[in-house]
Amino acid sequence: MNRGRTNKNGSLYIDQKITKVSGIALQYLGMNGRMLYRSKSLGQPTTIFNANIFDQRAKKIWFGDLEIDRDRKALTMISTELGNIYILREGDGRFLREIPSIAQVKSCALVIVQDGVIHYGADFKTYIEFVKRQIAEKNKTTQENKEDGQ
């Protein structure tokens, strides 16, 4: 009998109990574990590496790299077909110690897709603005170096 993966304490990962991969999510986003970039440094401002998508019953329906801007249509289609979905970062949605309640899932969500509309959590909005500023500063420095002949 397959007893599943165990953590350092020898207990089963909750992940196996809460994951019910959705055919609809697979249809729109592709296979679980999808990797978008060879390097995390190539990610875009709205990239969530190793994201975990939960449905409104607190079941994990998909996991892998997401680029919210790029995957906008797919995420809204999934939400239209399945109801509200919640996107969590890896640390909040993968290595759980207990089966989460929907309240826990909602409180950890970086992004909520409700009625086909994408809503960013406050922390994720702040992160996106930070990354955009970093990119702009890097581009400005690169342009200045080109103009100086370096």
Backbone hydrogen bonds, N-H to C=O, Kabsch-Sander energy under -0.5 kcal/mol:
donor,donor_aa,acceptor,acceptor_aa,energy
3,R,1,M,-0.7
7,N,11,S,-2.1
10,G,7,N,-2.1
13,Y,5,R,-1.6
14,I,96,L,-0.9
16,Q,13,Y,-1.0
17,K,14,I,-1.6
18,I,14,I,-1.6
19,T,15,D,-1.4
20,K,18,I,-0.6
20,K,60,K,-3.0
22,S,61,I,-2.1
26,L,22,S,-2.2
27,Q,23,G,-2.3
28,Y,24,I,-1.9
29,L,25,A,-2.9
30,G,25,A,-0.5
30,G,26,L,-1.8
33,G,63,F,-3.4
34,R,31,M,-1.0
34,R,63,F,-0.6
42,L,39,S,-1.7
43,G,40,K,-1.4
47,T,44,Q,-2.0
48,I,66,L,-2.9
49,F,47,T,-0.5
51,A,48,I,-0.9
51,A,64,G,-1.7
52,N,88,L,-2.5
53,I,62,W,-3.0
54,F,52,N,-0.5
54,F,86,Y,-2.9
55,D,59,K,-2.5
56,Q,84,N,-0.5
58,A,55,D,-1.8
60,K,18,I,-2.1
61,I,53,I,-3.1
62,W,53,I,-1.2
64,G,51,A,-2.1
65,D,34,R,-3.1
66,L,48,I,-2.3
68,I,46,T,-2.2
68,I,66,L,-0.5
71,D,67,E,-3.5
72,R,69,D,-0.7
75,L,71,D,-2.8
76,T,72,R,-2.4
77,M,73,K,-2.3
78,I,74,A,-2.4
79,S,75,L,-2.3
80,T,76,T,-2.3
81,E,77,M,-2.0
82,L,78,I,-3.0
83,G,79,S,-2.3
85,I,113,V,-2.1
86,Y,54,F,-2.6
87,I,111,V,-3.1
88,L,52,N,-3.0
88,L,86,Y,-0.6
90,E,49,F,-0.7
92,D,89,R,-0.7
93,G,89,R,-1.6
94,R,90,E,-2.2
95,F,90,E,-0.6
96,L,94,R,-0.9
105,V,101,S,-2.2
106,K,102,I,-2.7
107,S,103,A,-2.1
108,C,104,Q,-1.3
109,A,105,V,-0.9
109,A,106,K,-0.6
110,L,87,I,-2.8
111,V,87,I,-1.4
112,I,119,H,-2.7
113,V,85,I,-2.7
114,Q,112,I,-0.6
114,Q,117,V,-2.5
117,V,114,Q,-1.9
119,H,112,I,-3.0
121,G,110,L,-3.3
125,K,121,G,-2.4
126,T,122,A,-2.2
127,Y,123,D,-2.2
128,I,124,F,-2.6
129,E,125,K,-2.2
130,F,126,T,-2.1
131,V,127,Y,-2.6
132,K,128,I,-2.5
133,R,129,E,-2.2
134,Q,130,F,-2.2
135,I,131,V,-2.5
136,A,132,K,-2.4
137,E,133,R,-2.5
138,K,134,Q,-2.4
139,N,135,I,-2.7
140,K,136,A,-2.3
141,T,137,E,-2.4
142,T,138,K,-2.5
143,Q,139,N,-2.5
144,E,140,K,-2.6
145,N,141,T,-2.4
146,K,142,T,-2.0
147,E,143,Q,-2.3
148,D,144,E,-1.8
149,G,146,K,-1.0
150,Q,145,N,-2.8
